Amino acid sequence: MGDVDAAGLTPAQARALFRTGTITPTSGYSRGYAQANLLSLPKEDAFDFLLFAQRNPKPCPLLGVLEPGQVTSPLLEGGDIRTDIPSYRLFRDGELVDEAPDATAWWRGDMVSFLIGCSFTFESALLDNGVPVAHITQGRNVPMYRTTIDTVPAGRFAGPLVVSMRPVPADRVADAVRITSRYPAVHGAPVHVGNPAAIGIHDLSTPDFGESVAVAEGEIPVFWACGVTPQAVVMSSRPALAISHSPGHMLVTDARDLEYQVP
Amino acid sequence: MGDVDAAGLTPAQARALFRTGTITPTSGYSRGYAQANLLSLPKEDAFDFLLFAQRNPKPCPLLGVLEPGQVTSPLLEGGDIRTDIPSYRLFRDGELVDEAPDATAWWRGDMVSFLIGCSFTFESALLDNGVPVAHITQGRNVPMYRTTIDTVPAGRFAGPLVVSMRPVPADRVADAVRITSRYPAVHGAPVHVGNPAAIGIHDLSTPDFGESVAVAEGEIPVFWACGVTPQAVVMSSRPALAISHSPGHMLVTDARDLEYQVP
């Protein structure tokens, strides 16, 4: 697929490509459209996770929820949530046990699917406003870290907040806060600015997920709540069954990034 | 209680007053603190309603949820959700069957309580910004109307959107939109401006809830999603048991209005 203009594909075209087996990170696909994290759980755990998301809107901003038995939604018009993501992860009792481009064989009839906002949306807004995004410039996945900040528990779900880090030139930190705070549905304003040790991060060069990026002289590390938090919470809380996307391999939705801008 | 300085009471003092039997509308109590609508449902209906709220954030912005068996929360520190509201309503199979200042006798051990944002918060912001609020000036309850706009269904819950109406001078309509859009947790921006017939309201002088207010020459009727919507949805969807506050008789919370301002 080397010649595909990924940015120019409609979301439906991108999903069709992934449905037929293309496995690729989705950064850069379908420019202008929002991408989403996935967590699917059996009905018996769905109330607790829905409440968890309500109490933790920064890491778990819900763009949509597919009710038990539903496998499509207006966010993926004509699509199928079990096949339209490039890669899925299977968790049993909180352990990652499999990874595959099709989740149909793992599915149960009563699965509830949570679609959670993704920082790709606010990264586009940062770039459009001339704020550099180092991991994109450096051609890497964003670095992500478990923190000592606890999420707010709900029912059986609890665990650490996971954050992503972007180094921002000191004279653009205020702009980065202002711009991202206009996107509360995709993690919103930073949770922390400038002091990684205060949230339990002692070495920026060894992220827990993703890849490290260089922080240049004069840049401040800025931390945003991250959509990988639900996977960390699944690992801590050990529900019998959970299905997620593979990090970086997101659902490309039919919603435009700009729909999530406020006010 | 005629000499009580209602505006100067702390939220805890206001709740103590209502717990011991004072029955009064709460408009004007504990200035600067957010008030909330209540809907309590048995656990069996809680997932569907939580999903309903997620899908309908304008009429049902959740400030907090008390899990099955919980009767207090950080939003009512040291309080009891069954007693701390001035007046409660009991619905059985969608019918309003009782109204009382204490809901304890109606309670079940598995009730889940939803605390939903209230427009009193943005009315304070409108007044602070010099935008007149007619029903306050006229000493009346805000007029509310069922519309022909459907809410987004979730599980067993569906029904009409209820809106509140405030007449705004034509030269302040843009300000009213801008100011209230900064409070998405308390209904946010208007859902409609200027044409009541388009949303099924044929006579502004006969509201379905609350009291009518005069619309002066040069004023435009502006419509916001309303926290009475959950009660209209209960009446349409007929769950076996539901407990709400009585309209205008709200929970006074420990959260400050300003906590809900974005960005």
Interface residues (C-beta under 8 A of the other chain):
Chain A: K43 A46 F47 L50 L51 A53 Q54 R55 L62 V65 E67 A154 G155 R178 S181 R182 P184 A189 V262 P263
Chain B: K43 A46 F47 L50 L51 A53 Q54 R55 L62 V65 E67 A154 G155 R178 S181 R182 P184 G188 A189 V262 P263
